[in-house]
Amino acid sequence: MCINCKERFLQKDLLRLQCVNKKITKHSGIGRSFYICKKCLNDKNLAKNLAKICKIDPKTALKMLKEIIDNG
Ligand SMILES: [Zn+2]
């Protein structure tokens, strides 16, 4: 389920991420993870929702997300 729109998608249509020590990274296979769907990647509420999960500020959250996307 996407943390932003709360809709359900196939796993291949979702980006699986995790937050470790206030850093958002791709899921390493260990620990808790969360999902974002592709259509929410540009959603204006995403930064806020990411920030809440990771307990960081929305600007930082969005920056880290962008780096993950840019790096594939
Ligand atoms: Zn979504």
N, CA, C, O and the ligand as a Tripos MOL2 file, in Angstrom:
@<TRIPOS>MOLECULE
protein
  289   287    73     0     0
PROTEIN
NO_CHARGES

@<TRIPOS>ATOM
      1 N           0.8380   -1.1990    0.0000 N.3       1 MET1
      2 CA          0.0000    0.0000    0.0000 C.3       1 MET1
      3 C           0.8800    1.2590    0.0000 C.2       1 MET1
      4 O           1.8630    1.3480    0.7360 O.2       1 MET1
      5 N           0.5150    2.1920   -0.8140 N.am      2 CYS2
      6 CA          1.2550    3.4580   -0.9050 C.3       2 CYS2
      7 C           0.9980    4.3040    0.3430 C.2       2 CYS2
      8 O          -0.1490    4.4790    0.7540 O.2       2 CYS2
      9 N           2.0560    4.8210    0.9340 N.am      3 ILE3
     10 CA          1.9030    5.6140    2.1660 C.3       3 ILE3
     11 C           1.2680    6.9750    1.9060 C.2       3 ILE3
     12 O           0.7970    7.6350    2.8330 O.2       3 ILE3
     13 N           1.2570    7.3850    0.6680 N.am      4 ASN4
     14 CA          0.7310    8.7150    0.3590 C.3       4 ASN4
     15 C          -0.7580    8.6820    0.0070 C.2       4 ASN4
     16 O          -1.5650    9.3710    0.6320 O.2       4 ASN4
     17 N          -1.1150    7.8790   -0.9960 N.am      5 CYS5
     18 CA         -2.5110    7.8460   -1.4330 C.3       5 CYS5
     19 C          -3.2900    6.7010   -0.7930 C.2       5 CYS5
     20 O          -4.5130    6.6390   -0.9150 O.2       5 CYS5
     21 N          -2.5820    5.7840   -0.1040 N.am      6 LYS6
     22 CA         -3.1880    4.6520    0.6030 C.3       6 LYS6
     23 C          -3.8770    3.6560   -0.3480 C.2       6 LYS6
     24 O          -4.6810    2.8240    0.0700 O.2       6 LYS6
     25 N          -3.5410    3.7700   -1.6060 N.am      7 GLU7
     26 CA         -4.1050    2.8110   -2.5620 C.3       7 GLU7
     27 C          -3.2030    1.5890   -2.6490 C.2       7 GLU7
     28 O          -2.0170    1.6430   -2.3240 O.2       7 GLU7
     29 N          -3.7880    0.5000   -3.0900 N.am      8 ARG8
     30 CA         -3.0130   -0.7270   -3.2340 C.3       8 ARG8
     31 C          -2.5610   -0.8980   -4.6750 C.2       8 ARG8
     32 O          -3.3070   -0.6250   -5.6150 O.2       8 ARG8
     33 N          -1.3380   -1.3510   -4.8260 N.am      9 PHE9
     34 CA         -0.7700   -1.5520   -6.1580 C.3       9 PHE9
     35 C           0.0090   -2.8570   -6.1680 C.2       9 PHE9
     36 O           0.2980   -3.4370   -5.1210 O.2       9 PHE9
     37 N           0.3430   -3.3030   -7.3690 N.am     10 LEU10
     38 CA          1.2560   -4.4300   -7.4830 C.3      10 LEU10
     39 C           2.6340   -3.9650   -7.0270 C.2      10 LEU10
     40 O           2.9930   -2.7980   -7.1840 O.2      10 LEU10
     41 N           3.3860   -4.8800   -6.4690 N.am     11 GLN11
     42 CA          4.6880   -4.5140   -5.9170 C.3      11 GLN11
     43 C           5.6100   -3.8660   -6.9520 C.2      11 GLN11
     44 O           6.4170   -2.9950   -6.6250 O.2      11 GLN11
     45 N           5.4770   -4.3060   -8.2060 N.am     12 LYS12
     46 CA          6.3640   -3.7550   -9.2380 C.3      12 LYS12
     47 C           6.0530   -2.2930   -9.5690 C.2      12 LYS12
     48 O           6.8820   -1.5990  -10.1570 O.2      12 LYS12
     49 N           4.8870   -1.8390   -9.1990 N.am     13 ASP13
     50 CA          4.5120   -0.4460   -9.4570 C.3      13 ASP13
     51 C           4.8080    0.4620   -8.2630 C.2      13 ASP13
     52 O           4.4490    1.6400   -8.2540 O.2      13 ASP13
     53 N           5.4570   -0.1000   -7.2780 N.am     14 LEU14
     54 CA          5.7510    0.6690   -6.0740 C.3      14 LEU14
     55 C           7.2590    0.7950   -5.8580 C.2      14 LEU14
     56 O           8.0380   -0.0710   -6.2580 O.2      14 LEU14
     57 N           7.6370    1.8700   -5.2330 N.am     15 LEU15
     58 CA          9.0180    2.0740   -4.8420 C.3      15 LEU15
     59 C           9.1140    1.6680   -3.3680 C.2      15 LEU15
     60 O           8.4020    2.2000   -2.5160 O.2      15 LEU15
     61 N          10.0110    0.7120   -3.0850 N.am     16 ARG16
     62 CA         10.1250    0.2490   -1.7090 C.3      16 ARG16
     63 C          11.2930    0.9470   -1.0210 C.2      16 ARG16
     64 O          12.4390    0.8550   -1.4610 O.2      16 ARG16
     65 N          10.9870    1.6280    0.0370 N.am     17 LEU17
     66 CA         11.9940    2.4300    0.7340 C.3      17 LEU17
     67 C          12.0010    2.1010    2.2120 C.2      17 LEU17
     68 O          11.1120    1.4180    2.7210 O.2      17 LEU17
     69 N          13.0130    2.5990    2.8840 N.am     18 GLN18
     70 CA         13.0380    2.4830    4.3310 C.3      18 GLN18
     71 C          13.6750    3.7290    4.9120 C.2      18 GLN18
     72 O          14.3350    4.5010    4.2150 O.2      18 GLN18
     73 N          13.4640    3.9020    6.1800 N.am     19 CYS19
     74 CA         14.0670    5.0370    6.8640 C.3      19 CYS19
     75 C          14.9250    4.5000    7.9980 C.2      19 CYS19
     76 O          14.4220    3.8770    8.9330 O.2      19 CYS19
     77 N          16.2190    4.7480    7.9050 N.am     20 VAL20
     78 CA         17.1420    4.2910    8.9380 C.3      20 VAL20
     79 C          17.9190    5.4920    9.4570 C.2      20 VAL20
     80 O          18.5410    6.2250    8.6880 O.2      20 VAL20
     81 N          17.8760    5.6780   10.7490 N.am     21 ASN21
     82 CA         18.5670    6.8120   11.3640 C.3      21 ASN21
     83 C          18.2780    8.1360   10.6380 C.2      21 ASN21
     84 O          19.1820    8.9170   10.3410 O.2      21 ASN21
     85 N          17.0140    8.3510   10.3720 N.am     22 LYS22
     86 CA         16.5400    9.5820    9.7230 C.3      22 LYS22
     87 C          17.0620    9.7630    8.3020 C.2      22 LYS22
     88 O          17.1360   10.8820    7.7950 O.2      22 LYS22
     89 N          17.4130    8.6800    7.6850 N.am     23 LYS23
     90 CA         17.8240    8.7220    6.2890 C.3      23 LYS23
     91 C          16.9170    7.8110    5.4770 C.2      23 LYS23
     92 O          16.6980    6.6530    5.8330 O.2      23 LYS23
     93 N          16.3920    8.3500    4.3790 N.am     24 ILE24
     94 CA         15.5620    7.5440    3.4960 C.3      24 ILE24
     95 C          16.4690    6.8600    2.4800 C.2      24 ILE24
     96 O          17.2690    7.5130    1.8100 O.2      24 ILE24
     97 N          16.3400    5.5610    2.3740 N.am     25 THR25
     98 CA         17.1270    4.7980    1.4040 C.3      25 THR25
     99 C          16.2290    3.7630    0.7470 C.2      25 THR25
    100 O          15.0960    3.5410    1.1750 O.2      25 THR25
    101 N          16.7460    3.1360   -0.2920 N.am     26 LYS26
    102 CA         16.0450    1.9890   -0.8580 C.3      26 LYS26
    103 C          16.0390    0.8910    0.1820 C.2      26 LYS26
    104 O          16.9450    0.8130    1.0110 O.2      26 LYS26
    105 N          15.0290    0.0460    0.1440 N.am     27 HIS27
    106 CA         14.9520   -1.0110    1.1370 C.3      27 HIS27
    107 C          16.0870   -2.0050    0.9550 C.2      27 HIS27
    108 O          16.3230   -2.4900   -0.1510 O.2      27 HIS27
    109 N          16.7780   -2.3030    2.0240 N.am     28 SER28
    110 CA         17.9450   -3.1830    1.9600 C.3      28 SER28
    111 C          17.5660   -4.6440    2.1420 C.2      28 SER28
    112 O          18.4130   -5.5250    1.9950 O.2      28 SER28
    113 N          16.3220   -4.9070    2.4570 N.am     29 GLY29
    114 CA         15.8950   -6.2740    2.7240 C.3      29 GLY29
    115 C          15.7970   -6.5520    4.2110 C.2      29 GLY29
    116 O          15.2680   -7.5860    4.6180 O.2      29 GLY29
    117 N          16.2990   -5.6430    5.0200 N.am     30 ILE30
    118 CA         16.2630   -5.8120    6.4720 C.3      30 ILE30
    119 C          15.4780   -4.6630    7.0920 C.2      30 ILE30
    120 O          15.6410   -3.5060    6.7030 O.2      30 ILE30
    121 N          14.6420   -4.9860    8.0390 N.am     31 GLY31
    122 CA         13.9330   -3.9490    8.7820 C.3      31 GLY31
    123 C          12.6380   -3.5180    8.1180 C.2      31 GLY31
    124 O          12.2070   -4.0870    7.1160 O.2      31 GLY31
    125 N          12.0390   -2.5110    8.6960 N.am     32 ARG32
    126 CA         10.7450   -2.0210    8.2110 C.3      32 ARG32
    127 C          10.9060   -1.2590    6.9120 C.2      32 ARG32
    128 O          11.8950   -0.5590    6.6930 O.2      32 ARG32
    129 N           9.9290   -1.4120    6.0750 N.am     33 SER33
    130 CA          9.9600   -0.6680    4.8250 C.3      33 SER33
    131 C           8.6000   -0.0440    4.5810 C.2      33 SER33
    132 O           7.6230   -0.3600    5.2600 O.2      33 SER33
    133 N           8.5520    0.8340    3.6160 N.am     34 PHE34
    134 CA          7.2780    1.4230    3.2090 C.3      34 PHE34
    135 C           7.2940    1.6130    1.7030 C.2      34 PHE34
    136 O           8.3430    1.5610    1.0610 O.2      34 PHE34
    137 N           6.1090    1.8340    1.1570 N.am     35 TYR35
    138 CA          5.9860    1.9140   -0.2930 C.3      35 TYR35
    139 C           5.4230    3.2540   -0.7520 C.2      35 TYR35
    140 O           4.5920    3.8730   -0.0870 O.2      35 TYR35
    141 N           5.9080    3.6730   -1.9120 N.am     36 ILE36
    142 CA          5.3400    4.8430   -2.5770 C.3      36 ILE36
    143 C           5.0180    4.4310   -4.0030 C.2      36 ILE36
    144 O           5.8460    3.8170   -4.6760 O.2      36 ILE36
    145 N           3.8220    4.7640   -4.4670 N.am     37 CYS37
    146 CA          3.4890    4.4140   -5.8450 C.3      37 CYS37
    147 C           4.0580    5.4640   -6.7940 C.2      37 CYS37
    148 O           4.3790    6.5860   -6.4020 O.2      37 CYS37
    149 N           4.1680    5.0580   -8.0510 N.am     38 LYS38
    150 CA          4.8260    5.9330   -9.0230 C.3      38 LYS38
    151 C           4.0680    7.2320   -9.2510 C.2      38 LYS38
    152 O           4.6680    8.2780   -9.4980 O.2      38 LYS38
    153 N           2.7590    7.1570   -9.1650 N.am     39 LYS39
    154 CA          2.0040    8.3870   -9.4360 C.3      39 LYS39
    155 C           2.1040    9.3840   -8.2810 C.2      39 LYS39
    156 O           1.7960   10.5620   -8.4590 O.2      39 LYS39
    157 N           2.5250    8.9330   -7.1110 N.am     40 CYS40
    158 CA          2.6640    9.8440   -5.9740 C.3      40 CYS40
    159 C           4.0410   10.4940   -5.8900 C.2      40 CYS40
    160 O           4.2620   11.3680   -5.0520 O.2      40 CYS40
    161 N           4.9590   10.0790   -6.7440 N.am     41 LEU41
    162 CA          6.3120   10.6200   -6.6550 C.3      41 LEU41
    163 C           6.3430   12.1360   -6.8290 C.2      41 LEU41
    164 O           7.2320   12.8090   -6.3080 O.2      41 LEU41
    165 N           5.3780   12.6640   -7.5570 N.am     42 ASN42
    166 CA          5.3230   14.1180   -7.7570 C.3      42 ASN42
    167 C           4.1700   14.7610   -7.0010 C.2      42 ASN42
    168 O           3.8110   15.9100   -7.2600 O.2      42 ASN42
    169 N           3.6000   14.0240   -6.0760 N.am     43 ASP43
    170 CA          2.4620   14.5470   -5.3330 C.3      43 ASP43
    171 C           2.9230   15.5680   -4.2900 C.2      43 ASP43
    172 O           3.9460   15.3870   -3.6280 O.2      43 ASP43
    173 N           2.1480   16.6340   -4.1620 N.am     44 LYS44
    174 CA          2.5810   17.7010   -3.2590 C.3      44 LYS44
    175 C           2.5070   17.3080   -1.7770 C.2      44 LYS44
    176 O           3.1500   17.9360   -0.9350 O.2      44 LYS44
    177 N           1.7370   16.2880   -1.4650 N.am     45 ASN45
    178 CA          1.6370   15.8560   -0.0700 C.3      45 ASN45
    179 C           2.6920   14.8300    0.3230 C.2      45 ASN45
    180 O           2.8280   14.4810    1.4950 O.2      45 ASN45
    181 N           3.4290   14.3570   -0.6630 N.am     46 LEU46
    182 CA          4.3630   13.2640   -0.3890 C.3      46 LEU46
    183 C           5.4520   13.6650    0.6070 C.2      46 LEU46
    184 O           5.7770   12.9030    1.5180 O.2      46 LEU46
    185 N           6.0100   14.8520    0.4320 N.am     47 ALA47
    186 CA          7.0900   15.2980    1.3180 C.3      47 ALA47
    187 C           6.6410   15.2620    2.7800 C.2      47 ALA47
    188 O           7.3720   14.8270    3.6690 O.2      47 ALA47
    189 N           5.4240   15.7310    2.9910 N.am     48 LYS48
    190 CA          4.8790   15.7830    4.3440 C.3      48 LYS48
    191 C           4.7120   14.3770    4.9310 C.2      48 LYS48
    192 O           5.0460   14.1250    6.0890 O.2      48 LYS48
    193 N           4.1930   13.4810    4.1100 N.am     49 ASN49
    194 CA          3.9790   12.1130    4.5740 C.3      49 ASN49
    195 C           5.2920   11.3810    4.8270 C.2      49 ASN49
    196 O           5.4230   10.6390    5.8010 O.2      49 ASN49
    197 N           6.2520   11.5950    3.9510 N.am     50 LEU50
    198 CA          7.5810   11.0040    4.1440 C.3      50 LEU50
    199 C           8.2160   11.5350    5.4260 C.2      50 LEU50
    200 O           8.8130   10.7940    6.2070 O.2      50 LEU50
    201 N           8.0670   12.8270    5.6110 N.am     51 ALA51
    202 CA          8.6510   13.4830    6.7820 C.3      51 ALA51
    203 C           8.0890   12.9100    8.0760 C.2      51 ALA51
    204 O           8.8020   12.7500    9.0660 O.2      51 ALA51
    205 N           6.8140   12.6090    8.0450 N.am     52 LYS52
    206 CA          6.1520   12.0610    9.2310 C.3      52 LYS52
    207 C           6.7000   10.6640    9.5480 C.2      52 LYS52
    208 O           6.9760   10.3420   10.7030 O.2      52 LYS52
    209 N           6.8480    9.8570    8.5190 N.am     53 ILE53
    210 CA          7.3400    8.4940    8.7050 C.3      53 ILE53
    211 C           8.7700    8.4930    9.2270 C.2      53 ILE53
    212 O           9.1200    7.7260   10.1240 O.2      53 ILE53
    213 N           9.5780    9.3560    8.6560 N.am     54 CYS54
    214 CA         11.0010    9.3480    8.9650 C.3      54 CYS54
    215 C          11.3590   10.3200   10.1000 C.2      54 CYS54
    216 O          12.5040   10.3720   10.5490 O.2      54 CYS54
    217 N          10.3580   11.0870   10.5530 N.am     55 LYS55
    218 CA         10.5640   12.0850   11.5990 C.3      55 LYS55
    219 C          11.6620   13.0830   11.2320 C.2      55 LYS55
    220 O          12.5460   13.3970   12.0290 O.2      55 LYS55
    221 N          11.5710   13.5590   10.0160 N.am     56 ILE56
    222 CA         12.4970   14.5810    9.5400 C.3      56 ILE56
    223 C          11.6810   15.7120    8.9260 C.2      56 ILE56
    224 O          10.4540   15.6300    8.8790 O.2      56 ILE56
    225 N          12.3420   16.7650    8.4550 N.am     57 ASP57
    226 CA         11.5400   17.8310    7.8650 C.3      57 ASP57
    227 C          11.2640   17.5380    6.3890 C.2      57 ASP57
    228 O          12.0550   16.8770    5.7160 O.2      57 ASP57
    229 N          10.1270   18.0410    5.8970 N.am     58 PRO58
    230 CA          9.6820   17.7000    4.5460 C.3      58 PRO58
    231 C          10.7030   18.0240    3.4510 C.2      58 PRO58
    232 O          10.8260   17.2770    2.4810 O.2      58 PRO58
    233 N          11.4210   19.1110    3.5990 N.am     59 LYS59
    234 CA         12.4090   19.4970    2.5850 C.3      59 LYS59
    235 C          13.5080   18.4500    2.4700 C.2      59 LYS59
    236 O          13.8970   18.0570    1.3710 O.2      59 LYS59
    237 N          14.0010   18.0070    3.6170 N.am     60 THR60
    238 CA         15.0490   16.9890    3.6460 C.3      60 THR60
    239 C          14.5230   15.6830    3.0650 C.2      60 THR60
    240 O          15.2220   15.0030    2.3130 O.2      60 THR60
    241 N          13.3090   15.3430    3.4110 N.am     61 ALA61
    242 CA         12.6940   14.1120    2.9250 C.3      61 ALA61
    243 C          12.6240   14.1040    1.3990 C.2      61 ALA61
    244 O          12.9590   13.1140    0.7500 O.2      61 ALA61
    245 N          12.1850   15.2210    0.8500 N.am     62 LEU62
    246 CA         12.0260   15.3180   -0.5930 C.3      62 LEU62
    247 C          13.3760   15.2460   -1.3050 C.2      62 LEU62
    248 O          13.4960   14.6390   -2.3700 O.2      62 LEU62
    249 N          14.3750   15.8640   -0.7130 N.am     63 LYS63
    250 CA         15.7280   15.8650   -1.2850 C.3      63 LYS63
    251 C          16.2840   14.4380   -1.3360 C.2      63 LYS63
    252 O          16.8700   14.0240   -2.3370 O.2      63 LYS63
    253 N          16.0920   13.7010   -0.2510 N.am     64 MET64
    254 CA         16.6010   12.3250   -0.2040 C.3      64 MET64
    255 C          15.8550   11.4410   -1.1980 C.2      64 MET64
    256 O          16.4480   10.5750   -1.8410 O.2      64 MET64
    257 N          14.5610   11.6690   -1.3150 N.am     65 LEU65
    258 CA         13.7620   10.8910   -2.2630 C.3      65 LEU65
    259 C          14.2440   11.1460   -3.6950 C.2      65 LEU65
    260 O          14.3810   10.2170   -4.4910 O.2      65 LEU65
    261 N          14.4930   12.3960   -4.0000 N.am     66 LYS66
    262 CA         14.9340   12.7680   -5.3260 C.3      66 LYS66
    263 C          16.2710   12.1020   -5.6760 C.2      66 LYS66
    264 O          16.4770   11.6440   -6.8010 O.2      66 LYS66
    265 N          17.1620   12.0590   -4.7020 N.am     67 GLU67
    266 CA         18.4560   11.4100   -4.9170 C.3      67 GLU67
    267 C          18.2940    9.9300   -5.2190 C.2      67 GLU67
    268 O          18.9860    9.3810   -6.0760 O.2      67 GLU67
    269 N          17.3780    9.2950   -4.5120 N.am     68 ILE68
    270 CA         17.1280    7.8680   -4.7520 C.3      68 ILE68
    271 C          16.5940    7.6560   -6.1650 C.2      68 ILE68
    272 O          17.0190    6.7390   -6.8680 O.2      68 ILE68
    273 N          15.6680    8.5050   -6.5690 N.am     69 ILE69
    274 CA         15.0900    8.3710   -7.8960 C.3      69 ILE69
    275 C          16.1430    8.6510   -8.9830 C.2      69 ILE69
    276 O          16.2290    7.9280   -9.9750 O.2      69 ILE69
    277 N          16.9230    9.6910   -8.7850 N.am     70 ASP70
    278 CA         17.9430   10.0520   -9.7630 C.3      70 ASP70
    279 C          19.0170    8.9760   -9.9040 C.2      70 ASP70
    280 O          19.5840    8.7900  -10.9810 O.2      70 ASP70
    281 N          19.2860    8.2840   -8.8300 N.am     71 ASN71
    282 CA         20.3080    7.2330   -8.8630 C.3      71 ASN71
    283 C          19.7470    5.8850   -9.2990 C.2      71 ASN71
    284 O          20.4470    4.8730   -9.2840 O.2      71 ASN71
    285 N          18.4950    5.8870   -9.6800 N.am     72 GLY72
    286 CA         17.8750    4.6460  -10.1340 C.3      72 GLY72
    287 C          17.4820    3.8460   -8.9460 C.2      72 GLY72
    288 O          16.9360    2.7520   -9.0920 O.2      72 GLY72
    289 ZN          0.3600    6.6360   -4.0600 Zn       73 ZN73
@<TRIPOS>BOND
     1     1     2 1
     2     2     3 1
     3     3     4 2
     4     3     5 am
     5     5     6 1
     6     6     7 1
     7     7     8 2
     8     7     9 am
     9     9    10 1
    10    10    11 1
    11    11    12 2
    12    11    13 am
    13    13    14 1
    14    14    15 1
    15    15    16 2
    16    15    17 am
    17    17    18 1
    18    18    19 1
    19    19    20 2
    20    19    21 am
    21    21    22 1
    22    22    23 1
    23    23    24 2
    24    23    25 am
    25    25    26 1
    26    26    27 1
    27    27    28 2
    28    27    29 am
    29    29    30 1
    30    30    31 1
    31    31    32 2
    32    31    33 am
    33    33    34 1
    34    34    35 1
    35    35    36 2
    36    35    37 am
    37    37    38 1
    38    38    39 1
    39    39    40 2
    40    39    41 am
    41    41    42 1
    42    42    43 1
    43    43    44 2
    44    43    45 am
    45    45    46 1
    46    46    47 1
    47    47    48 2
    48    47    49 am
    49    49    50 1
    50    50    51 1
    51    51    52 2
    52    51    53 am
    53    53    54 1
    54    54    55 1
    55    55    56 2
    56    55    57 am
    57    57    58 1
    58    58    59 1
    59    59    60 2
    60    59    61 am
    61    61    62 1
    62    62    63 1
    63    63    64 2
    64    63    65 am
    65    65    66 1
    66    66    67 1
    67    67    68 2
    68    67    69 am
    69    69    70 1
    70    70    71 1
    71    71    72 2
    72    71    73 am
    73    73    74 1
    74    74    75 1
    75    75    76 2
    76    75    77 am
    77    77    78 1
    78    78    79 1
    79    79    80 2
    80    79    81 am
    81    81    82 1
    82    82    83 1
    83    83    84 2
    84    83    85 am
    85    85    86 1
    86    86    87 1
    87    87    88 2
    88    87    89 am
    89    89    90 1
    90    90    91 1
    91    91    92 2
    92    91    93 am
    93    93    94 1
    94    94    95 1
    95    95    96 2
    96    95    97 am
    97    97    98 1
    98    98    99 1
    99    99   100 2
   100    99   101 am
   101   101   102 1
   102   102   103 1
   103   103   104 2
   104   103   105 am
   105   105   106 1
   106   106   107 1
   107   107   108 2
   108   107   109 am
   109   109   110 1
   110   110   111 1
   111   111   112 2
   112   111   113 am
   113   113   114 1
   114   114   115 1
   115   115   116 2
   116   115   117 am
   117   117   118 1
   118   118   119 1
   119   119   120 2
   120   119   121 am
   121   121   122 1
   122   122   123 1
   123   123   124 2
   124   123   125 am
   125   125   126 1
   126   126   127 1
   127   127   128 2
   128   127   129 am
   129   129   130 1
   130   130   131 1
   131   131   132 2
   132   131   133 am
   133   133   134 1
   134   134   135 1
   135   135   136 2
   136   135   137 am
   137   137   138 1
   138   138   139 1
   139   139   140 2
   140   139   141 am
   141   141   142 1
   142   142   143 1
   143   143   144 2
   144   143   145 am
   145   145   146 1
   146   146   147 1
   147   147   148 2
   148   147   149 am
   149   149   150 1
   150   150   151 1
   151   151   152 2
   152   151   153 am
   153   153   154 1
   154   154   155 1
   155   155   156 2
   156   155   157 am
   157   157   158 1
   158   158   159 1
   159   159   160 2
   160   159   161 am
   161   161   162 1
   162   162   163 1
   163   163   164 2
   164   163   165 am
   165   165   166 1
   166   166   167 1
   167   167   168 2
   168   167   169 am
   169   169   170 1
   170   170   171 1
   171   171   172 2
   172   171   173 am
   173   173   174 1
   174   174   175 1
   175   175   176 2
   176   175   177 am
   177   177   178 1
   178   178   179 1
   179   179   180 2
   180   179   181 am
   181   181   182 1
   182   182   183 1
   183   183   184 2
   184   183   185 am
   185   185   186 1
   186   186   187 1
   187   187   188 2
   188   187   189 am
   189   189   190 1
   190   190   191 1
   191   191   192 2
   192   191   193 am
   193   193   194 1
   194   194   195 1
   195   195   196 2
   196   195   197 am
   197   197   198 1
   198   198   199 1
   199   199   200 2
   200   199   201 am
   201   201   202 1
   202   202   203 1
   203   203   204 2
   204   203   205 am
   205   205   206 1
   206   206   207 1
   207   207   208 2
   208   207   209 am
   209   209   210 1
   210   210   211 1
   211   211   212 2
   212   211   213 am
   213   213   214 1
   214   214   215 1
   215   215   216 2
   216   215   217 am
   217   217   218 1
   218   218   219 1
   219   219   220 2
   220   219   221 am
   221   221   222 1
   222   222   223 1
   223   223   224 2
   224   223   225 am
   225   225   226 1
   226   226   227 1
   227   227   228 2
   228   227   229 am
   229   229   230 1
   230   230   231 1
   231   231   232 2
   232   231   233 am
   233   233   234 1
   234   234   235 1
   235   235   236 2
   236   235   237 am
   237   237   238 1
   238   238   239 1
   239   239   240 2
   240   239   241 am
   241   241   242 1
   242   242   243 1
   243   243   244 2
   244   243   245 am
   245   245   246 1
   246   246   247 1
   247   247   248 2
   248   247   249 am
   249   249   250 1
   250   250   251 1
   251   251   252 2
   252   251   253 am
   253   253   254 1
   254   254   255 1
   255   255   256 2
   256   255   257 am
   257   257   258 1
   258   258   259 1
   259   259   260 2
   260   259   261 am
   261   261   262 1
   262   262   263 1
   263   263   264 2
   264   263   265 am
   265   265   266 1
   266   266   267 1
   267   267   268 2
   268   267   269 am
   269   269   270 1
   270   270   271 1
   271   271   272 2
   272   271   273 am
   273   273   274 1
   274   274   275 1
   275   275   276 2
   276   275   277 am
   277   277   278 1
   278   278   279 1
   279   279   280 2
   280   279   281 am
   281   281   282 1
   282   282   283 1
   283   283   284 2
   284   283   285 am
   285   285   286 1
   286   286   287 1
   287   287   288 2
@<TRIPOS>SUBSTRUCTURE
     1 MET1         2 RESIDUE 1 A MET
     2 CYS2         6 RESIDUE 1 A CYS
     3 ILE3        10 RESIDUE 1 A ILE
     4 ASN4        14 RESIDUE 1 A ASN
     5 CYS5        18 RESIDUE 1 A CYS
     6 LYS6        22 RESIDUE 1 A LYS
     7 GLU7        26 RESIDUE 1 A GLU
     8 ARG8        30 RESIDUE 1 A ARG
     9 PHE9        34 RESIDUE 1 A PHE
    10 LEU10       38 RESIDUE 1 A LEU
    11 GLN11       42 RESIDUE 1 A GLN
    12 LYS12       46 RESIDUE 1 A LYS
    13 ASP13       50 RESIDUE 1 A ASP
    14 LEU14       54 RESIDUE 1 A LEU
    15 LEU15       58 RESIDUE 1 A LEU
    16 ARG16       62 RESIDUE 1 A ARG
    17 LEU17       66 RESIDUE 1 A LEU
    18 GLN18       70 RESIDUE 1 A GLN
    19 CYS19       74 RESIDUE 1 A CYS
    20 VAL20       78 RESIDUE 1 A VAL
    21 ASN21       82 RESIDUE 1 A ASN
    22 LYS22       86 RESIDUE 1 A LYS
    23 LYS23       90 RESIDUE 1 A LYS
    24 ILE24       94 RESIDUE 1 A ILE
    25 THR25       98 RESIDUE 1 A THR
    26 LYS26      102 RESIDUE 1 A LYS
    27 HIS27      106 RESIDUE 1 A HIS
    28 SER28      110 RESIDUE 1 A SER
    29 GLY29      114 RESIDUE 1 A GLY
    30 ILE30      118 RESIDUE 1 A ILE
    31 GLY31      122 RESIDUE 1 A GLY
    32 ARG32      126 RESIDUE 1 A ARG
    33 SER33      130 RESIDUE 1 A SER
    34 PHE34      134 RESIDUE 1 A PHE
    35 TYR35      138 RESIDUE 1 A TYR
    36 ILE36      142 RESIDUE 1 A ILE
    37 CYS37      146 RESIDUE 1 A CYS
    38 LYS38      150 RESIDUE 1 A LYS
    39 LYS39      154 RESIDUE 1 A LYS
    40 CYS40      158 RESIDUE 1 A CYS
    41 LEU41      162 RESIDUE 1 A LEU
    42 ASN42      166 RESIDUE 1 A ASN
    43 ASP43      170 RESIDUE 1 A ASP
    44 LYS44      174 RESIDUE 1 A LYS
    45 ASN45      178 RESIDUE 1 A ASN
    46 LEU46      182 RESIDUE 1 A LEU
    47 ALA47      186 RESIDUE 1 A ALA
    48 LYS48      190 RESIDUE 1 A LYS
    49 ASN49      194 RESIDUE 1 A ASN
    50 LEU50      198 RESIDUE 1 A LEU
    51 ALA51      202 RESIDUE 1 A ALA
    52 LYS52      206 RESIDUE 1 A LYS
    53 ILE53      210 RESIDUE 1 A ILE
    54 CYS54      214 RESIDUE 1 A CYS
    55 LYS55      218 RESIDUE 1 A LYS
    56 ILE56      222 RESIDUE 1 A ILE
    57 ASP57      226 RESIDUE 1 A ASP
    58 PRO58      230 RESIDUE 1 A PRO
    59 LYS59      234 RESIDUE 1 A LYS
    60 THR60      238 RESIDUE 1 A THR
    61 ALA61      242 RESIDUE 1 A ALA
    62 LEU62      246 RESIDUE 1 A LEU
    63 LYS63      250 RESIDUE 1 A LYS
    64 MET64      254 RESIDUE 1 A MET
    65 LEU65      258 RESIDUE 1 A LEU
    66 LYS66      262 RESIDUE 1 A LYS
    67 GLU67      266 RESIDUE 1 A GLU
    68 ILE68      270 RESIDUE 1 A ILE
    69 ILE69      274 RESIDUE 1 A ILE
    70 ASP70      278 RESIDUE 1 A ASP
    71 ASN71      282 RESIDUE 1 A ASN
    72 GLY72      286 RESIDUE 1 A GLY
    73 ZN73       289 GROUP 0 **** ****
